Amino acid sequence: MSELLLIRHAKSDWGAGLPDAERPLNRRGEQSARTMGRVLALAGRAPDLVLTSPARRARLTAELAVEAGEWACPVVEDQRLCPGSPRQVIEAIRSHAGAARRPAVIGHEPALSQTAALLLGGSQLHMVTGAVACLEVDSWNGLGPGSATLAWMLTPRLFTEGRFPL
């Protein structure tokens, strides 16, 4: 059994006055990305591959999480993840996952929630900024409707706001 980590990019800076694809993370987003990187590493759930949207906020989420969690994995940008659709997210996973046991996909809404819903067989899942959903899957080529089980989901607010100082 493999694990697929779906990670929504962290909170972005709407006030930056930049085109959508160039929006950076805001301060809270930077903190959340680092926190979730450390959380996954401490839980023994760091990915062995990161697929990220080329949008600046997604790339920054990936960079900060990898650095803070000291993840030893390649980071690959895939245009299909910006903004993405369930079909495009699944295609990107099939194209890159190969022998990965725990790839992470860092992308956008509504594509990630829709992908999770499809893979879980119709469930509804709302991915807030910085959230990580872990889906258990049998094979990357077999990804499709109802092919996954939700193992867990975490949001940055569980670990920020002084609850668990990381």
N, C-alpha and C positions, 0 to 999 in steps of 0.2 A: 504494500500500500504506500502510495506517495502522498505528499501534502502540497497543495497549491495555496499560496498566500496571495490574497487579493488585497492590495493596499491602496486606499485612496490618497492622492497627494494631500499634503498638509495645507493648513489655512493660508490662502494667498492674499496679496495686497491689492485690493480693488482700487485703492486710491492712488496707485502709481501712475495712472493715466497712460498706460501702455496697451498695445494690442493684446488680445486674450492670450495668445501663445507665449508672450514675453513677460507676463505678470510674475513677479518674484513671490517668495513667501513673506508673510509678515513675521513679526517677532514671535508671536504665539505659534505660528506654523513651524518656524525654525526649531523652537523648543520641543514641539510635538514630534517632529521628525527624529530629532536626536533621542528623545525619550523612547519612542517605539523601537528604534534601532537597538538601544540598550536592553529594553524589555525582551525582545525576541532573542537576543544573545544570552541573557541571563536565564531564560526559560529553555535554552537548548534548542531553539527553533529558528536560528538564523538561516536564511536561504543559501542555497548553493549556486543560484543564478538570479540575477535581477533583470527583468525586462521592464523598461520604462518608456513612457511617452516622451517624445522630444520636447514637449512644452516645458518652459523654464521651471515652473512650479513643481512639476513631476520630477524633472532631473535633479533639482535642488533637494527634494525630499529623498530621492535615492542617495545622493552624495552624502547628505548629513546622516542618514540612517546607517549607511555602510561605514562611515567614519566613526560614529559614536558607538556602534555595536561591534566594531572591528570585524566585520564580516569579510571572510576571505573568499570572495566570489567575483566573477565577471559581471559587469553592468553593460547591458545591451539596449540601445535605443531602437524602438520600432515605430515607424510612422503610423502603423495601423492602430496604435493605442491612443491617437490624438485626433478627434475625441474618442473614437472607437465605437464599436457596436459589439454585441455578444459574438457574432460571427467573426469579426476581426480580432477580438481578444483571443478566441479559441484558435484561430489561424496562427496568431503570433506565438502562442504557447506551443502548438504542434511544430512550428518551424524551428523553435529555439530550444525547447526543453530537453530533447535528446535523452541523455542518461541522468538528467537532474532528478534528485529525489524530493527537493523542496524549492521549486522556483517561486519567485515573487513577481507579481505583475503590479507595477505602480502606474495608475491611470486616473480616469475621470468618471464623474457621474454624468449621465445615468448608466453608462456602459458597464461599470463594475457591478452595480446592484442588479442590473438586468442579466449579466453573465452568471452571477451567483444564483439568481432565481431560476434560470434555465437549467444550470447544472444540478441544482437541488430538486428539480422536478416541479417547479411552480411555487416554491416558497417566496415570501417577500422579505427582502433584506434591505435596509437603508444604510448605506455606507456614508457616515459623517466624515468630515475631513480628518485625515490621519488615521482612520480606522483600519484594522487588519482583520480579515476573515480568513480562517483556515479551513479549506475543504479537503477531505480525503477522497482520493481518486485511485482507480486501478491502473489506468494507462492514459498516456497523453493522446494517443491516436483514438482512443475510445471516448473522448470527451464529447458529451452531447446531453440531451434532455434526461434528467434524472440519474446521471452517471456519478454524482458526487454526494457526499454526506458532510454536513456542517460539523466540524470538530469543535470549534470555538470562534469567538469574535471578541476583539478588544478595541476600546477607544482610548485616545490619549488622555481624556479627562479622568480616567480611572487612576492615572499615575501622576498627573499634575495637580495643581491646586493643593499641594501639601499632603495629599493622602498617602503616597508612597514616595518619599524623596529618593530620586534616582540620580 
